[in-house]
């Protein structure tokens, strides 16, 4: 058999056995479920603080940490090494906090009955003081017209945009890219849909038209 040729009835070279992949995925899913259970037992504020701290520490050891430093140096050549280090550290912390956001999406209340929205207000602050929504006039316009497209960036706690819109009374659909782990992806989609948003696979974008 020539080098690189696939054996008859065998698996491609370099690909782990199916059973081993299944075991690894099972372990990954169990660890994920334990992590979710732990984070959901914590208060929202404490969960964000802990997840942010963990991500901030682990992020320094990842290969992408060096890539983030290099990209920032390329884009902002006037920044000092210390300033870039602070930016990258804040990035990892924010991503960790976003993880906590995901785990608590079904518990977050931005608009509540005990604090009704002023019809003329521009800004709304949640009753617990954790969230501030600026630009209520845009949400009102969206509610009066037909279907609309909203483009957002991955800045800060970006999932809160959809949560706020859904709790304001708008019908929300989100385009998402699935996670590589099927079971974990299913659980993440269930969490995201818990506040009333319809999740649309990026390969099925025509459903939004």
N, C-alpha and C positions, 0 to 999 in steps of 0.2 A: 504494500500500500504506500502510495506517495505521501510525502509530508503535507499535512494540512487537509488531506482527503478524509471525508467523513466515513467511519466504518459502517458497513451495512448493518442496519438495525440498531445502531448506537446513537449516542447524543453528540451534538457538535462539540468540538474540542474547546476547553476553557469554560464551558457552562456547567455549574454545579448540578449534582443529581437532583431530580425533582423532589424526592423525599426530603433531602436535606434542606431544600428551599422551603418546603412546607413547614418543617420544624422551626426554621429560623423565623418565618412569618408568624407562626403561632406564638413563639416567645416574644416577638416584637409586639404583637397584639395584646398579650397578657400584660406586658410592661406598660403599654399605652393605657389600657383600662385602669391599671392601678394608679398611674399618674393622674388620670382624669378624676378618679374617685377621690384622691388626696386633695387635689386642687379645688374641687367642688365643695369639699368640707370646710375650706377656709373662707373667710370673708373676702369680698371682691378686692378690697384695698390690700389686705395681707397677701392674697394670692399674686397680685401684680408685683408687689415688692419682692416676694420670694422668687417668682419666675424671672423677674428682671435681674436679680442678683445672680441666679444660676447661669442665665444666658450670658451675662457680662463676664463671668469667670470662665465658662467653657469656650466662649467665642475667641478668646486670645489664643487658644491652642489649635484652632482650625486653619486649614490652608486658605480659606476665603478671607481670613483676617488680614493676611499679607496682601491679598488682592485688593481689599478695600483700602488699605494704606496706599498702595501704588496708584489706584484710580483717583483718590483724593489729591495725591501729590501732583498727578498729571493735570487735573482740572483746576486745582487751586495751588499753583506753585508758590504763592506768597505766604501760605500758611506755614507756621513752624511745625516741627515734628511733634511737639507737645500738643498743639492745637489739633492736629490730625489724629493723634492718639485719643484725645478726648472725644472727638467726633465719632470715631469707630467704636469706642467703648459705649457711648450713648446709643449708637445704632443697635448693638447687641442687646443692651438693656431694654430698648424699646421693643425689639422682636420678642424678647421674653415676656414682656408685659402684654403684648398682643396675644401670646399663647393663653395667658390667664383670661383675657377678654373672651376668647373663643369658648373656654370652658364655662363661662358664666353668662353667655348670651341670653339664655332663657330666663335669667334672674334679673337682668338689667331693666330698670324702669326709668326712661327719660321723660316721658309724658305720663302723668298719673292724674287720677280723678281728684286727689286731695290738693292738687295745685294746677287748676285749669289754666290754659294758655290765653293770654290777653290777645284779643282779636287784632289789636293794632300794634302789638309788640314786635320788635325786631329781633330781640334776644329772649331765649327761654333758658332758665337754669333749673335743673331737676331738683325735686324736693330734698334729695339727700346731699345736694351741693356738689356732686361728682362730675356732672355733665353740663356743658353750656352749648346751646344750639344758637348759632348766629345766622341770620338770614331767613327768618320765618316767612317773610313775604314770598320767597321763592317756592317754599313748600305749599303755600296757599295757591299760588298760580298753577303749580303742577296738579293740585287737586281739582281745579276748575276746568282744565283743558282735557285733551285726549291723551293718548300714550306719548311718553317722552323718553328720550335717552339721556342718562346722566353719566358723564365720564369723570371718574375720580382717580386720584393717584394713590400709590401705596405710601402714604405719609401718616405718621402717628397711628392712632387706633382706627384704621380705615373701616373696620366692620361697623363702627358706630353710626356711620352715615346711613346704611341700610336699616339699622335698628331704629334710628330716629324717624326715618321716613315711614317705615311700617307702623310704628306706634302713633305717628301723626295721623294715620288713617289712609295712607297711600298703598296701592297694590304694588308690591315690589317683586321684581324678578332679577336674579343675579346670574351673570355668566361666570363659570368657575373652571379651573383646571383641576382634574382629579388627582388625588395623591397616588403614589405608586403602589401602595398597599391597599388592596380592595376593601378589607374589613375596616381598616382605619379610615379610609375615604368615606365609607358608608356612615360611620359614626360622626365624622366631621360634618358631612352634609346634613345629618339629622339635627346636629346642634345648630347649624346655620339656619335651617328651616324652622327651628323652634319658635322664632319670633314672627313667623308668618310669611317669610320670603320664599318665592319659588326659585329653586336652584336649577340652572340650565347648563348642561355640559357644553364646553366651548365648541365641540364638534356639531352641536345641534342649534347653532345660533339662528337658524331660519325660523325657529319657533317664536322668536321675539318679534318677527316682522308681521 
